[in-house]
Amino acid sequence: MTSTITKKAGKGRTDGVVSELATYFHIKPGHEQECAAACRQMCDALAQGTMADTIKTGLRDTRHVIFNNGTELLWATTFETEWDPYIDDAFLTVGFEHFVAWMQHTTEWDTKIAPWIEQSGGLKSLTGDKTREGFEEHILANMAGMKQILQDGQQQAAAYWNPVSSLTMPEIVKAHRINAAFQEVLDNPAAEEALSHPALQPLLAQAAS
């Protein structure tokens, strides 16, 4: 199947504001457990980050799936920004070291990723202190090669649907905060008189639904 490359989703499909990426790697023989542990570490790093960082990258979700008797790896993620800034921000915000941790256990590391790292100035130039002068500029100047590696292994979803594709993460987070605050108001006896005002009836109807 031929995939059209778009500014929004790269080779992936889009539903509303959300796009999908599914790219495949081959695990080095005997590296299944190490690869799985490194994938978990990356997700742990994401979970320990701030919501602001998650929103900045455009990330909606991410998962790694090892299959075919431990020989292949799927990295599947969805995002709401455009393809280029999503990949740029993922490597800048999450940190390239977290990608290196699991990528080094794939055969693509030896054939594609390590050569790209060398051409980009070496591993130290892509990891470490993100605040050092010129670090971000260096990453962005060399990301085209990594994006090509990801797209080389990418397969477009045959079909894709997201039930909340019309909502962005900032909208979802804001709605959650507003709902939590409104529930506090509802639980406060002192608010009963104010809530009886006709103008607030639409809010009460939503709270009751």
N, C-alpha and C positions, 0 to 999 in steps of 0.2 A: 504494500500500500504506500503510495507516495503522499508525503505530508507537506502541506504548504507552510512555509515559515512566516509567521506574523510578528509584528512589533509587540503585540500584547502577550502572546503565549509561546513564542518560538515555534517548535514543532508540535506543541500540545494543543488540546482543545480548551475552549472557554465556555463557561456558563455564567452569565451575568458579569460580575466583577472578578470572578474566580477562574483561574487557569490551572491546568494540571501538567505535571511533568513526571514521566516514568522513564528512567534510564537504567540500563542493565550492565552489570559487570560480571566477570568470571573470577571466582575465588581460587587462589593458589592452593594446590593440594596440601592438605593438612592444616590449613589456616582457618577453618570454619569457626572454631570456638573463639579464636583471637579476634576474628572479624566481627563476630556477634557482640563480643564484649566492647569493642571499640564503637560499634554502632550505638550501643546502649549509653556509652559515655557521652556521645554527641547529643543524644536526646536529653540526658541528664543536664548537660550544660545549657541546653535550650530552656529546660524547665526551671533552672535556677536564675535565668536572666529575667529582665524586667519586661512588663507588658509593653512599655514604650519601645524597647528594642525589637520586640516581636512585631509591633505595628510598623516600625520603621522599615523592616525588611519586607513587609507584605506577606509574611508567612501565615498560612491558615493551618496547615498540619504537615507532618512529615513522618515517614516510616521506612524501615529497612526490612526486606523480606529475603531470607536465605532459602533457596529451594533447589530442586533437582539434585537431591542427595548431597547437599552442602557444596555444590560446585558453582552455583550462580547466585547473584545478589541483585535485588531490585531496590533502587532508591526511588521512592514515590513521594511527591510533595505537591501541595497546592498553594497558590499564592494569588494576591490581588493587585500587585503592582505589575509593571511590564517586565518582560523576560530579562532584558539587559540589566536594569537596576536591581531586579530581584537577585540575580546571581551575584552581582557586584556586592550588594549589601549583605547577602548571606555569608560570603567569604570574609567581608570586613567585620561585620558585627559578631558573628558566631566565632570567627577565628579560623584561619586556614589549617591550624594545627589539629582541629577536631575532624576535618575532612581527611587530612593526612593519616590520622589514626586508623581509619578503616580502609581508605583507598590503598594503603601500602600492602594490604593483604589480597589485592586483586592482581590478575595478570596484566591488566591495563596499566598498572603502576610501572612495570618494567618497560612496556612497549610504547606508552604514550605519556603518562603523567610525570615520571621521573625526567624524561627528556625535556618536557615542557618546563619543569622546575629549573633545570640546569640552564635552559635558554633564557629563563626569566631572572637569572641572577643568583640562583641557589635557594635552598630552603630557608636559611636565616633571613633572607631579604623579604620573604613572604609571611613570616611568623614573628612572634615576639611582641615587643612594645608597640602598640598601635598608635601611641602618641608621638613616636619619634618623627622627626622632620622628614617629610617626603614619603612616609610609609604608605599612606592612602593613595597618593598619586602613583606610586610604583605598582601597587596592586592593580589599580584600574588600568594602567598602561599595558598590563600583561594578561588581563582576564580573557581576551579574545581566544587565546589558545585553550584555556580551560572550558570555555563555553562550547568550543568546537568538539572537545573530548566528550562532554556531556551529551551533545546532540548526536555524535557518532553512535552512541549507545542508546539513544532515545527511541521509544516507540510511541506513536500517538495512540491514545485510547480509542477503541472502536466506538465507544459512546461515553459520554460524561454528563452527570447531572448533580447539582448541589442544591439542596432544599432551601438554603439561605443565601443563594448566590446574588440576591439583590442588595444584600447588606454588607457593608464593609466592617472590618474588625473594630475601628473606632466607633461606628454606630452601634455594634453589638455590645461593646464594653460600656458605652454611655447608657444604653437602654438598661443594662443590668444594674448600673449604679443608681439610675433614677428609680427603678423598681424597688431596689433595696431601701432607698430613702423614703419612698412613698409608703412602703410597708411599715416603716418606723412611725410615720405619721398616723397611719391607720390604727396602730397599736397604742397610740397615746390618747388617753381619755380627754385630755385638754383640747384636742383637735376636733372633737365631735361637732361643736357649734360651727366652726369654720367649714367643715366638710359638708354641712347641710346646705351650703349656698348652692343655688341652681347651676352656677357656672362650673362647679366642680363635679357635676353629675357624670359627665363623660369619663372622667378619671375613675370614679367609683364603679362605673359599669365595666370598665376594662379590668379593674382589680377583682371584680366578682366573676369574671369570665374564666 
